[in-house]
Amino acid sequence: MTARAYSGFVLPLSLALSLSLALSLSGCTGDGGQPAPGSTGSPANGVPGTSAPGPGRPETGSSGATGSSGTSAPAASSAAPAPPRAPEVRSRIEGLQIPWSTVFLPDGTAVISERDSALLRSVRDGKVSTIGAVPGVVPGGEGGLLGLALSPGFASDRYLYAYFTAADDNRIARMRLEGSGAAGGAGFRLGEPEVIFSGISKASTHNGGRIRFGPDGFLYVGTGDSQRREQPQDRNALGGKILRLTKDGAPAPGNPFPNNPVYSFGHRNVQGLAWDGQGRLWASEFGPDVNDELNLIQPGGNYGWPEVTGAPHRDGFIDAKVVWPSTADSSPSGLEIVGSTAYLGALRGQRLWAIPLDGENAANPVGYFTRQFGRIRNVSVAPNGDLWVLSNNQSPDFALILRIPR
């Protein structure tokens, strides 16, 4: 099959180098950067900060982050959902290096991507094994082997999808994963990658990378602006978007723009995608040095970057449902929804955020495990209901297995 390639505008080399240097000096490693013009720098509703809790205690609203009841006017609900109960640590799986994404096979085996090594690792009964390296990955900065997604028809087609940084772009490939985890990594056979979608611009930062199949059976893709600020508002560019594709990489039928993979636009760096019980898509997104976001995604919606961030109530743009005014408290990556709670991993914030959801609204976030387990890259729910949390930059890194109180 021929991969579908889309190419965006590329900055002149001198300008790109200057921009990259400026971002590096400002500490932009997926954690911060320069504020957008028109950004508000304030949450939808002000909440006074509180001191960080001790071990095992929740941290409520300490970042000033708040939930918004809608895009037109924020409001605090008198019937707001009760804060979620604290997850409990069940176990810890050591021996990983910059783990980025987790999927679970039908037999319960976890498959984890490692960004810099380009390895796929398997975890079965607490033991970590190596399946193999994904060919064509060119790691660098925030790029490398990133998101994984399991085909909805995996039982018959055996397809594992991967989003990764290659020599010239970010792309999506699928590979057959034969065998089982009963014998560890040696029990698997990884087929040759078949590139189904390419041309997503790359950079040292803002590569996006989260992919997930939705309830409708289509593949959703979170991309970053790759330091090209003209791309997010350009519906014909791939940077700063959520894409919606068929399993073969074509624009999905019913997309808001004809013959176009774009599902929503005006994003900066989307690294979390999850659906609630009513099939609504939520996405987490890095702000610059202000206004990290949790967004409720509407088909064809414009989420503002780089014109605005957060929830400024500007015509033509959709407000975030939750805004963290300081990226030091969040820098959100992976996202999972269990019941009526969204769980979000924070990189700079080094905590697990739990956000109660109430229909299309979100209540105030509650933080757990603040600075106890390093930078939280991803959150995934296992078939048995446990929450798998991936920690980065701990040398070595690990997966934390949490039990969610019922």
Secondary structure, DSSP 8 states (H G I E B T S, - for coil): ---EE-------HHHHHHHHHHHHHTT-SSS-----TT---S-SS---------TT--EESTT--EE-S-SS-----TT--------EEEEEEEEESSEEEEEE-TTS-EEEEETTT-EEEEEETTEEEEEEE-TT---BTTBSEEEEEE-TTHHHH-EEEEEEE-SSSEEEEEEEEEE-GGGGGGGEEE---EEEEEEE---SS-----EEE-TTS-EEEE-B-TT-TTSTT-TTS-SSEEEEE-TTSSB-TT-SSTT--EEEE--SBEEEEEE-TT--EEEEE--SSEEEEEEE--TT-B--TTT--S----TTS---SEEEEEGGG--EEEEEEETTEEEEEETTTTEEEEEEEETTEE---EEESTTTS-EEEEEEE-TTS-EEEEEESSSSEEEEEEE---
